[in-house]
Amino acid sequence: TGKTAYMQQSLFALDKDNYQQIIMGFSAQTKCAQTQDLVDAKLDRRKKGVYGPPPGKLCVLMIDDLNMPNKETYGAQPPIEILRQMVDANAYEPTGGWYERKDSTHPFRGIIDVLLFAAMGPPGGGRTFVTARMLGHLYLVSFPLLDDENMTKIFSTILEWKFQADNFPEEISSMTKKIVSATLDVYKSAVAELLPTPLKVHYTFNLRDFAKIIFGTMLLKKNECDGPGRHVRLWIHEVWRVIGDRLTENSDREWMLAKTRDLTKSVFNMGFDELMKHLDLDGDGKVSTLEEVRGLVFGDMMSEPAAPSRQYSECPDIPALQARVEGHLDQYNMMSTKKMDLVCFLYMLEHLSRVARVIKNPGGNALLVGVGGSGRQSCAKLAAFLADFLVYQVELTRGYDQTAFRDDIKKLLMNSGGKGEKYVFLFSDSQIKSEGFVEDLNNLLNAGEVPNLFAADEKVTLCEMVRAGARAEGKAPEGTPTQLYGYFVERCRQMLAIVLCFSPIGDAWRSRLRQFPSLVNCCTIDWFTEWPADALNAVANKFLGEVEMEDTVRRSCVEMCSLFHSSTRELAVEFKEKLKRIYYATPTSFLELIQTFKSLLAGKRKEVADLNDKYQNGVDKIITTEVSVAFMKEELIALQPKLVAKNIEVEAMMVQVGEESVKTNKVKEV
């Protein structure tokens, strides 16, 4: 409803000479000490035991999501209690304040000239009731939902200004009220029909989602305009990207398809099937299945990577888009030390376009939800390459802790906000060694900074790094440290895109979404569904194409691997229904299946080849022996006459030896 926006806009517009601002966002893991340290760091010592903003100034402390902190054992919320103590001048005379934790004597710090402003959503979904002792110190202002008339007026004005500024044709400019009306209808229907449940905690929709759809319809340039039909298709695409991509079940997606079909006819007076006739796969003249709607793709993937102006356009020719992305992937692999061996099937192109769309928008953040091996990080890296963003990832080591994580965040913010370099911070839930990591990410998403991250001397360095840029853009006319640091935070939000890769398996991810609202509110969610049949076939063809076999055999092997995986998924559903136990058939398991098949095939082929070699060697030995025997037989036959002659000679010699022996014996007797 714009609580935070109204509060920040009003308070940041105050005279800088008379006011100082402190902003902080609460989450479930916010600690009392963090709140105290953040405020202490921004206040000066007025006199002994009394602290406040610089003399002559009034400090406004803005707290977002006040009712988010978890309750402790006895039901209190320490971060809220410390704020109550700060503003309760009656209980802690004469000014209110708190006790100094870092001093061994724990003296009382009186706090003066600090006004507390807070925003919070109604209790529920991780938010709790705030104690009446705290509410008694505050003026309560309720923000009702914007009525239809106001929302239509606000966003129609924005669209009309955009279309007129870019000189769009009259037939497009006249569509503003229809676009806003259709968006309002689908938004209200989603809020009413797509309700959050324990398994669908991210089914929450707010004004940010409405705005994302409207701003998405403004991405198409005038030269890409091809009449009202393309803009209606763009509107359908943006609705699916903002609302449809977070849906987890086909029944919800079918409801979404029916809703967009109905609005296309009732609001835009166009036939959905005629508008989408190029997506008709079965030739029945209708585009009424989820498989057919998958072909509706808008994006900037047809442009060259890192081009100064990447056109956001419709991509009706999927094979051409696939060839183009494969070329981009080859460029990425030539420039990167860590090559990616990806298969560019339609499923991958869909999610690549979604991530690229988020990164394309300044300040865009994405929450990619899927099981291991579904391609979340690969799509994010390739999308960052196309948009000319550098990818930053933390490297976990044995002693990696909160301090090391904050050092990484500090380095990242210095590069993006200080040096003005475009970065994608890619972070997965497997890297969460402490819930404090998610707390810092929540603050980074919500406020663009992590409280108390930089020391005083580091802030001075940051201010000097951004001084020239702030002066050039006219953002810090007086060049005060507060203005320069504010410009630094603003540039961090513009230059840094945060892409979170979470797995829906287990309770941890649902618990984090309840405890850290910015994961949903400040991110565009993309739910990576199970791989469809065409994706399984494409991947199997890719990896089995390296194996030497006949084409008919290869096709059968591809079909076999796909059947194994799809039938396992069906059995997993039955397994869950009957035994209440969940088994996940993930893309990683499919890749392992193919790898196992290749290994077994190679092993069996080697075994058969070894046996064949063994028998072949035996046959060769037999043939060689037979030849040798025949040769020896011929030699023996040829030597037969010589043997007869030798025998005659030997017999004659034996007779002569006998006669000589007789003579010798006679001589011996004498």
C-alpha positions in Angstrom: 0.0 0.0 0.0 3.0 2.3 -0.1 3.6 2.8 3.6 7.4 2.7 3.3 7.4 4.8 0.2 5.3 7.5 1.7 7.3 7.5 4.9 10.7 7.7 3.2 9.6 10.2 0.6 8.2 12.6 3.2 11.1 12.3 5.7 13.9 12.4 3.1 12.4 15.6 1.7 12.9 17.4 5.0 15.5 20.1 5.1 19.0 18.6 5.4 20.2 21.4 7.6 17.6 20.7 10.3 17.0 16.9 10.0 18.9 13.7 9.9 17.5 10.4 8.8 18.2 6.8 9.9 16.5 3.9 8.1 16.3 0.3 9.3 14.3 -2.7 8.2 13.3 -5.4 10.8 13.1 -9.1 10.1 12.5 -12.2 12.2 16.2 -12.5 13.0 16.8 -8.8 14.0 18.5 -8.6 17.3 18.2 -6.0 20.1 22.0 -5.3 19.9 21.8 -4.6 16.1 19.1 -2.0 16.6 21.0 -0.3 19.5 24.3 -0.3 17.6 22.7 1.2 14.4 21.2 4.1 16.3 24.3 4.7 18.5 26.5 4.8 15.4 24.5 7.7 13.9 24.3 9.8 17.1 26.8 12.3 18.7 27.7 12.9 22.3 25.9 16.1 23.5 27.1 16.0 27.0 27.9 13.4 29.6 25.4 10.6 29.4 23.3 12.3 26.7 23.4 11.5 23.0 21.6 12.8 20.0 22.0 14.2 16.4 24.3 17.1 15.8 23.2 20.3 17.6 20.4 22.1 15.8 19.2 19.0 14.1 16.3 16.6 14.7 16.8 12.9 13.9 14.0 10.8 12.4 14.4 7.0 12.8 12.5 5.0 10.3 11.7 1.4 11.0 10.2 -0.8 8.3 8.4 -4.1 9.2 8.2 -3.2 12.9 6.3 -6.3 13.9 8.7 -8.8 12.2 11.1 -9.8 15.0 10.6 -13.2 16.6 9.3 -13.3 20.2 11.7 -14.6 22.8 10.9 -17.1 25.5 8.7 -14.8 27.6 6.8 -13.3 24.7 8.7 -10.0 24.3 10.3 -8.7 21.1 13.7 -7.3 22.2 14.2 -5.0 19.2 10.8 -3.4 19.8 11.4 -3.2 23.6 14.7 -1.3 23.2 12.9 1.2 20.9 10.2 1.6 23.5 12.8 2.2 26.1 14.4 4.9 23.9 11.1 6.9 23.5 9.7 6.3 27.0 10.8 9.4 28.9 8.5 8.7 31.8 9.9 5.3 32.6 13.5 6.3 31.9 13.7 9.9 33.0 14.4 12.5 31.8 14.7 11.6 28.1 14.5 7.9 27.5 17.4 5.8 26.3 19.2 2.6 27.0 22.2 1.2 28.8 25.7 1.1 27.3 26.5 -2.6 26.6 30.2 -2.1 25.7 31.2 -0.3 28.9 31.7 -2.6 31.9 29.9 -0.2 34.2 26.9 -0.1 31.8 26.1 3.6 32.2 22.7 4.9 31.0 22.7 6.7 27.6 20.0 9.3 27.5 18.8 9.9 23.9 17.3 13.2 22.8 15.9 14.8 19.6 15.1 11.4 18.0 11.6 10.9 16.5 10.5 7.3 15.8 8.5 6.5 12.6 7.6 2.9 11.8 5.7 0.9 9.2 4.2 -2.6 9.5 1.8 -4.9 7.9 -1.2 -6.5 9.6 -0.3 -9.5 11.9 -0.1 -12.8 10.2 2.3 -14.7 7.9 5.3 -14.2 10.2 4.2 -10.8 11.5 3.1 -10.6 15.1 1.1 -8.3 17.3 2.9 -5.4 18.8 2.6 -4.9 22.5 0.2 -2.1 23.6 3.0 -0.6 25.7 4.8 0.2 22.5 1.7 1.3 20.6 0.8 3.7 23.4 3.8 5.9 22.4 2.9 6.1 18.7 0.2 7.8 16.6 -1.5 5.1 14.5 -2.2 5.8 10.8 -4.0 3.0 8.8 -3.3 2.7 5.1 -6.2 1.1 3.3 -5.7 -0.5 -0.1 -5.8 2.0 -3.0 -9.2 1.9 -4.6 -9.6 1.1 -8.2 -10.1 4.7 -9.3 -6.8 5.9 -7.8 -4.8 2.9 -9.1 -6.2 3.5 -12.6 -5.4 7.2 -12.4 -1.8 6.7 -11.2 -0.7 4.0 -13.7 -2.7 5.5 -16.6 -0.8 8.7 -16.1 2.5 6.9 -16.1 1.7 4.9 -19.2 0.3 8.0 -21.1 3.4 10.0 -20.3 5.7 7.1 -21.5 3.8 6.6 -24.8 3.7 10.3 -25.5 7.3 10.9 -24.6 8.4 8.1 -27.0 6.0 9.2 -29.8 4.1 5.9 -30.0 1.3 5.7 -32.6 -2.1 6.8 -31.5 -3.4 3.2 -31.7 -0.9 2.3 -28.9 -1.3 5.4 -26.9 -5.1 4.9 -26.7 -4.5 1.5 -25.1 -3.4 2.9 -21.7 -6.7 2.6 -19.9 -7.3 -0.9 -21.3 -3.8 -2.1 -20.1 -4.3 -0.6 -16.6 -7.9 -2.0 -16.4 -6.9 -5.5 -17.5 -3.9 -5.4 -15.1 -6.1 -4.3 -12.2 -8.6 -7.1 -13.0 -5.9 -9.9 -13.1 -4.3 -8.5 -10.0 -7.5 -8.4 -7.9 -8.4 -11.9 -9.2 -4.9 -13.2 -8.2 -5.3 -11.8 -4.7 -8.7 -13.3 -4.3 -8.1 -16.7 -5.9 -4.3 -17.5 -5.5 -4.3 -17.6 -1.7 -1.2 -18.4 0.3 -1.0 -21.8 2.1 1.7 -23.4 4.2 3.1 -24.9 0.9 2.6 -21.7 -1.1 3.8 -19.0 1.3 5.0 -16.9 -1.6 1.4 -16.5 -3.0 1.3 -13.0 -1.8 0.7 -10.1 -4.2 1.0 -6.4 -3.5 1.2 -3.0 -5.3 4.8 -3.8 -6.3 3.6 -6.6 -8.5 1.0 -4.4 -10.1 3.7 -1.8 -10.9 6.1 -4.5 -12.3 3.4 -5.5 -14.9 2.8 -1.9 -16.0 6.6 -1.1 -16.2 7.1 -4.3 -18.1 4.7 -3.1 -20.8 6.9 0.0 -21.2 10.1 -2.0 -22.1 9.1 -2.3 -25.8 10.6 0.5 -27.9 8.8 2.3 -30.6 10.8 0.7 -33.4 9.7 -2.8 -32.1 6.0 -1.7 -32.1 3.9 -3.8 -34.6 0.4 -2.6 -33.8 -1.9 -3.2 -30.9 -1.6 -7.0 -31.2 2.0 -7.1 -30.2 1.4 -4.9 -27.2 -1.5 -7.1 -26.0 0.9 -10.1 -26.3 3.5 -8.1 -24.4 0.9 -7.4 -21.6 0.0 -11.2 -21.5 3.8 -12.0 -21.3 4.4 -9.5 -18.5 1.4 -10.8 -16.5 2.8 -14.3 -16.8 6.3 -13.1 -15.8 5.1 -11.3 -12.6 2.3 -13.5 -11.4 2.4 -16.8 -13.4 6.1 -17.6 -12.9 5.7 -18.0 -9.2 2.8 -20.6 -9.5 3.7 -24.1 -8.4 0.9 -26.2 -9.7 -0.6 -26.8 -13.2 -4.1 -26.1 -11.9 -3.1 -22.6 -10.9 -1.4 -22.0 -14.2 -4.5 -23.2 -16.1 -6.6 -20.8 -14.0 -4.1 -18.1 -15.1 -4.4 -19.1 -18.7 -8.2 -19.0 -18.6 -8.1 -15.6 -16.9 -5.8 -14.0 -19.6 -7.9 -15.5 -22.4 -11.0 -14.0 -20.9 -9.4 -10.5 -20.3 -8.0 -10.4 -23.8 -11.5 -10.8 -25.2 -13.4 -8.7 -22.6 -11.0 -5.8 -22.2 -9.0 -5.6 -25.4 -11.7 -6.9 -27.7 -9.3 -9.3 -29.4 -9.5 -13.0 -29.9 -6.8 -14.8 -27.8 -6.5 -17.7 -30.3 -6.2 -15.3 -33.3 -3.6 -13.2 -31.4 -1.6 -16.3 -30.6 -2.1 -18.3 -33.7 1.6 -18.7 -34.3 1.8 -20.7 -31.1 -0.9 -23.3 -32.2 1.0 -26.6 -32.0 -1.8 -29.1 -32.7 -3.5 -27.2 -35.5 -6.9 -27.1 -33.9 -7.1 -23.3 -34.3 -6.8 -22.7 -30.5 -4.1 -21.9 -28.1 -5.6 -23.4 -25.0 -2.8 -25.5 -23.4 0.1 -24.6 -21.2 2.5 -26.3 -23.6 1.4 -23.9 -26.4 1.6 -20.7 -24.2 5.3 -21.6 -23.4 6.3 -20.3 -26.9 5.3 -16.7 -26.0 8.8 -15.1 -25.3 9.9 -11.5 -25.1 13.4 -10.5 -24.3 16.7 -9.0 -25.4 18.5 -12.3 -26.1 18.6 -11.6 -29.9 20.9 -8.6 -29.3 24.7 -8.9 -29.0 26.1 -9.5 -25.5 27.1 -6.3 -23.7 25.6 -4.1 -26.5 25.0 -0.5 -25.4 21.3 -0.7 -26.3 19.7 -4.2 -26.1 16.3 -4.1 -27.7 13.5 -5.8 -25.8 11.5 -7.6 -28.5 9.3 -10.5 -29.3 11.0 -13.8 -30.2 8.4 -15.8 -32.2 11.0 -18.0 -34.0 12.2 -20.3 -31.2 14.8 -22.2 -33.4 16.4 -18.9 -34.4 16.4 -17.8 -30.7 18.0 -21.1 -29.8 20.7 -20.7 -32.4 21.4 -17.2 -31.2 21.6 -18.2 -27.6 24.0 -21.0 -28.5 26.2 -18.4 -30.1 26.1 -16.3 -27.0 27.0 -19.4 -24.9 30.0 -20.1 -27.2 31.2 -16.5 -26.6 30.7 -16.9 -22.8 32.8 -20.1 -22.8 35.6 -18.5 -24.8 35.8 -15.6 -22.3 35.2 -17.6 -19.1 37.6 -19.8 -17.2 34.7 -21.9 -16.0 32.9 -23.2 -19.1 29.2 -24.2 -19.1 28.1 -27.2 -21.1 24.5 -26.3 -21.5 21.7 -27.5 -23.8 19.6 -24.7 -25.1 16.2 -26.3 -25.2 12.9 -24.3 -24.8 12.7 -24.7 -21.0 16.2 -23.2 -20.6 15.3 -20.3 -23.0 12.2 -19.6 -21.0 14.0 -19.2 -17.8 16.9 -17.4 -19.4 14.5 -14.7 -20.7 12.9 -14.4 -17.3 16.2 -13.8 -15.5 17.5 -11.5 -18.2 14.4 -9.5 -17.9 14.9 -9.0 -14.2 18.6 -8.0 -14.5 17.7 -5.6 -17.4 15.6 -3.5 -15.0 17.7 -1.3 -12.7 17.3 -2.4 -9.1 15.8 -5.8 -10.2 16.3 -8.8 -7.9 15.3 -12.4 -8.6 14.4 -15.4 -6.4 14.9 -18.6 -8.4 13.2 -21.5 -6.8 14.0 -25.1 -8.0 15.5 -28.4 -7.1 19.2 -29.1 -7.7 20.3 -29.3 -11.3 17.4 -27.4 -12.7 19.7 -24.8 -14.2 19.1 -21.8 -11.9 22.8 -20.7 -11.6 23.6 -21.4 -15.2 20.7 -19.2 -16.4 21.8 -16.4 -14.0 25.4 -16.5 -15.2 24.5 -16.4 -18.9 21.9 -13.7 -18.3 24.5 -11.6 -16.5 27.0 -12.1 -19.3 24.4 -10.9 -21.9 23.7 -7.8 -19.8 27.4 -7.1 -19.3 27.2 -7.7 -15.5 30.0 -9.3 -13.5 29.0 -12.2 -11.3 30.0 -12.3 -7.7 29.8 -15.4 -5.5 31.0 -16.1 -2.1 33.5 -19.0 -1.6 32.8 -21.1 1.5 35.8 -22.3 3.5 36.0 -24.2 6.8 36.1 -21.0 8.9 33.6 -19.0 6.9 31.3 -17.1 9.3 29.2 -13.9 9.6 32.3 -11.7 9.6 33.7 -13.2 6.4 30.3 -12.9 4.8 30.1 -9.2 5.7 33.6 -8.7 4.3 32.4 -10.2 1.0 29.3 -7.9 1.0 31.5 -5.0 1.8 33.8 -5.7 -1.2 30.7 -6.2 -3.4 29.1 -2.9 -2.4 32.4 -1.0 -2.8 32.7 -2.3 -6.4 29.1 -1.7 -7.4 28.2 1.5 -5.4 31.7 3.0 -5.1 33.2 2.2 -8.5 30.0 2.1 -10.4 30.5 -1.4 -11.8 27.5 -3.6 -12.6 27.3 -6.8 -10.6 25.1 -9.7 -10.1 25.3 -11.2 -6.6 24.6 -14.9 -7.0 23.8 -16.6 -3.8 22.3 -20.1 -3.1 20.7 -21.5 0.0 23.5 -24.2 0.2 25.8 -21.3 1.1 23.8 -20.3 4.2 25.9 -21.3 7.2 24.0 -18.9 9.5 20.6 -17.3 9.4 22.5 -14.0 9.8 23.4 -14.3 6.2 19.7 -14.1 5.2 19.2 -11.2 7.6 21.9 -9.2 5.8 20.4 -10.1 2.4 17.0 -9.1 3.7 18.4 -5.6 4.6 20.3 -5.4 1.3 17.1 -6.1 -0.7 14.9 -3.8 1.4 17.2 -0.8 2.0 20.1 -1.2 -0.4 22.6 -1.5 2.5 23.5 -3.6 5.6 23.3 -1.6 8.9 26.6 -0.9 10.5 28.5 -2.6 7.7 31.1 0.1 7.1 33.3 1.7 9.8 33.5 5.5 10.0 36.8 5.6 8.1 35.5 3.3 5.4 32.4 5.6 5.0 34.8 8.6 4.4 36.5 6.5 1.7 33.2 5.7 0.1 32.1 9.3 0.1 35.3 10.3 -1.8 34.8 7.5 -4.3 31.3 8.7 -5.2 31.8 12.5 -4.9 32.6 13.0 -8.6 29.7 10.9 -9.8 27.3 12.5 -7.4 28.4 16.0 -8.5 28.0 15.1 -12.2 24.4 13.8 -11.6 23.5 16.7 -9.2 22.6 14.2 -6.5 24.7 15.8 -3.7 24.6 19.6 -4.2 26.2 20.3 -0.8 28.6 17.4 -0.8 27.8 16.5 2.8 28.7 13.0 4.0 25.0 12.2 4.5 24.2 13.2 0.9 27.2 11.3 -0.5 26.4 8.1 1.4 22.8 8.4 0.3 24.0 8.6 -3.3 26.2 5.6 -2.7 23.3 3.5 -1.4 21.2 4.6 -4.4 23.9 3.6 -6.8 24.2 0.2 -5.1 20.5 -0.4 -5.7 20.9 0.6 -9.4 24.2 -1.2 -10.1 23.6 -4.4 -8.1 21.2 -7.2 -9.0 20.7 -9.9 -6.4 19.8 -13.3 -7.6 19.0 -15.9 -5.0 18.8 -19.6 -5.8 16.7 -21.5 -3.2 15.4 -25.0 -3.1 11.7 -25.7 -2.2 12.7 -29.0 -0.5 12.1 -29.0 3.2 10.7 -26.4 5.6 13.7 -24.1 5.6 12.7 -22.1 2.6 9.1 -21.6 3.7 10.3 -20.5 7.1 12.7 -18.0 5.6 10.0 -16.5 3.4 7.9 -15.9 6.5 10.7 -14.5 8.5 12.3 -12.3 5.8 9.5 -10.6 3.9 11.9 -8.8 1.5 12.7 -12.2 -0.2 9.2 -12.0 -1.6 8.4 -8.3 -1.7 11.6 -7.1 -3.3 12.2 -10.0 -5.7 10.7 -11.3 -8.9 10.0 -15.0 -8.2 10.7 -17.7 -10.9 9.6 -21.2 -10.0 11.7 -23.8 -11.9 9.2 -26.6 -12.6 10.2 -30.2 -13.4 11.8 -30.6 -16.8 9.2 -31.2 -19.5 9.5 -34.1 -22.0 11.2 -31.9 -24.7 13.8 -30.9 -22.2 14.5 -34.5 -21.2 14.8 -35.5 -24.8 17.1 -32.6 -25.7 19.5 -33.2 -22.8 19.6 -37.0 -23.5 20.2 -36.3 -27.2 23.1 -34.0 -26.2 24.9 -36.3 -24.0 24.2 -39.6 -25.8 25.2 -37.9 -29.0 28.8 -38.3 -27.8 28.4 -42.1 -27.7 29.1 -44.1 -30.9 25.9 -46.0 -31.8 23.4 -46.3 -34.6 20.8 -43.5 -34.9 17.9 -45.9 -34.3 19.6 -47.3 -31.2 20.4 -43.7 -30.0 16.7 -42.7 -30.4 15.6 -45.7 -28.4 18.1 -45.0 -25.7 16.9 -41.4 -25.5 13.3 -42.5 -25.2 14.3 -45.1 -22.6 16.1 -42.5 -20.4 13.2 -40.1 -20.6 10.7 -42.8 -19.8 12.7 -43.9 -16.8 12.7 -40.4 -15.4 9.1 -39.5 -16.2 7.8 -42.8 -14.8 9.9 -42.3 -11.6 8.2 -38.9 -11.2 4.8 -40.5 -11.5 5.7 -43.2 -9.0 6.9 -40.6 -6.6 3.5 -39.0 -6.6 1.9 -42.4 -5.9 4.6 -43.0 -3.2 3.6 -39.7 -1.5 -0.1 -40.4 -1.7 0.1 -43.9 -0.2 3.0 -43.7 2.2 3.1 -39.9 2.9 6.8 -39.8 2.0 8.3 -37.5 -0.6 10.8 -38.6 -3.2 12.3 -36.1 -5.5 13.3 -37.0 -9.1 15.5 -34.0 -9.9 17.2 -33.0 -13.1 20.5 -34.0 -11.3 19.2 -37.5 -11.0 18.3 -37.5 -14.7 21.8 -36.4 -15.6 23.3 -39.1 -13.3 21.0 -41.6 -15.0 22.5 -40.7 -18.4 26.0 -40.7 -17.0 25.4 -44.1 -15.3 24.0 -45.5 -18.6 27.1 -44.2 -20.5 29.4 -45.7 -17.9 27.6 -49.1 -17.9 27.6 -49.1 -21.7 31.2 -48.2 -21.9 32.0 -50.9 -19.3 30.0 -53.6 -21.1 31.5 -52.6 -24.4 34.9 -52.9 -22.9 34.1 -56.3 -21.4 32.7 -57.6 -24.7 35.7 -56.2 -26.6 38.1 -57.9 -24.1 36.3 -61.2 -24.6 36.3 -60.8 -28.3 40.0 -59.9 -28.2 40.6 -63.0 -26.0 38.8 -65.4 -28.4 40.3 -63.7 -31.4 43.8 -64.1 -29.9 43.0 -67.8 -29.3 41.9 -68.4 -32.9 45.0 -66.6 -34.1 47.2 -68.9 -32.0 45.4 -72.0 -33.3 45.8 -70.9 -36.9 49.5 -70.0 -36.3 50.1 -73.4 -34.6 48.4 -75.2 -37.5 50.5 -73.4 -40.0 53.7 -74.2 -38.0 52.8 -77.9 -37.7 52.1 -78.2 -41.4 55.4 -76.6 -42.1 57.2 -78.9 -39.7 55.5 -81.9 -41.4 56.7 -80.8 -44.8 60.2 -80.5 -43.4 60.0 -84.0 -41.9 58.9 -85.5 -45.2 61.7 -83.7 -46.9 64.2 -85.0 -44.4 63.0 -88.6 -44.6 65.6 -89.8 -47.2 68.4 -88.2 -45.3 67.2 -90.0 -42.2 67.3 -93.4 -44.0 70.8 -92.8 -45.2 71.9 -91.7 -41.8 70.4 -94.8 -40.3 72.4 -97.0 -42.7 75.6 -95.1 -41.8 74.8 -95.4 -38.1 74.3 -99.2 -38.5 77.6 -99.6 -40.4 79.3 -97.6 -37.8 77.8 -99.7 -35.1 79.2 -102.8 -36.7 82.6 -101.3 -36.9 82.5 -100.1 -33.3 81.6 -103.7 -32.3 84.6 -105.1 -34.1 86.9 -102.6 -32.6 85.5 -103.3 -29.1 86.3 -107.0 -29.5 89.9 -106.2 -30.4 90.2 -103.8 -27.5 89.0 -106.5 -25.1 91.6 -109.0 -26.3 94.3 -106.4 -25.8 93.1 -105.8 -22.2 93.2 -109.5 -21.4 96.9 -109.7 -22.5 
